[in-house]
Amino acid sequence: EKGGYEHFMLKEIFEQPKSIHDTLRGRLLVEEGIIKMAGIWDNLERLNQAKKITIIACGTSWHAGLIGEYLIEEFARIPVEVEYASEFRYRNPIITEKDIVIAISQSGETADTMAAIKLAKERGAFVYGICNVVDSSIARVTDAGSYTHAGPEIGVASTKAFTAQLTILSLIALKLGKHNGQLSNQEFMRLITELDTIPQKVQEALESTHEITKEIAKNFVDAQNFLYLGRGYNFPAALEGALKLKEISYIHAEGYPAAEMKHGPIALIDENMPIVIIAPKQGHYDKIVSNVQEIKARKGKVIAVVNKGDTQVASVADYVIEIPETSECFSPIIASVPLQLLSYYVAVYRGNNVDQPRNLAKSVTVE
Ligand code: M6R
């Protein structure tokens, strides 16, 4: 059932063009210029009148939530807060019947997320679920929702579920923005036309990054630490890249907003520190270029994820991974591909069990 792949994780990484396509199918209708989502449409007024949306999740789903915050705030202009479900449930959060809560969970069974939903419901909030497993506990307990159509995810390290979550959050943000008048029709059309190309661009990213990430990984089998840096939409992508590496390679890794480096982590940089930098053209590119220069001045080893044809970052980085260009808001979907592959190959070269890393379970049903 691994379809010729050595591990489920690699199979699931390669399934992403299809899982994203399946998540868009029937919802993104570019020719008609609409996004069709019953869960959003049926509750449109309530959602668009929300004073605040709180996103709750754990782990990778929480990282998707952070990107969801950027998307919903940019396109629908509704304030969003993102919380770890485990913190939310124990801190007496300010939630009333006027609130909207979005719960994100691949498995739909995560205990902390479930408990946070129950609390939000007790306080009268409207809870929208984004789950991958059909008919899971969270899918059943939420008031409305949308499924990610990623198909079964077996590898403990979440890959295709994450990019499917980003796909759903993009659809939600664009649909809300279109209907509440925050997004012009022209901008809406430009964005949905671009979103429609994402499965193909993910396919191109798989092709352009697979061999090179495999090669790069060989150099970092004995690394003890890694930093992952990104700005804007790619800051949460950096957090997710670091989590992937930690989970399966057992190498300590941290994600940071690139500009935060000078407030502390820069002290860690020497010739032994690998730093993965996500530096697409659209998204604070000039600022990232200066961050790379700061790192090189301290001899850090830079692995840069850039757009095809990049010269500025590429000329100073130690290793260059090229991905196709897209709008900034969708770039984490594309940038995730080489980060997943890099962590996969580092873990494989270390001889680890990538599908079932030590101490971890696919769904965390205990708190
Ligand atoms: O099933 P969920 O999305 O609720 O799971 C949340 C986390 O346990 C999960 O994302 C975890 O961090 C993964 N192992 C990440 O790869």
Boltz pocket constraint, residues with backbone or C-beta under 6 A from the ligand:
constraints:
  - pocket:
      binder: B
      contacts: [[A, 58], [A, 59], [A, 60], [A, 61], [A, 104], [A, 105], [A, 106], [A, 107], [A, 108], [A, 109], [A, 110], [A, 113], [A, 156], [A, 157], [A, 158], [A, 159], [A, 247], [A, 360], [A, 361], [A, 362], [A, 363], [A, 364]]
      max_distance: 6.0
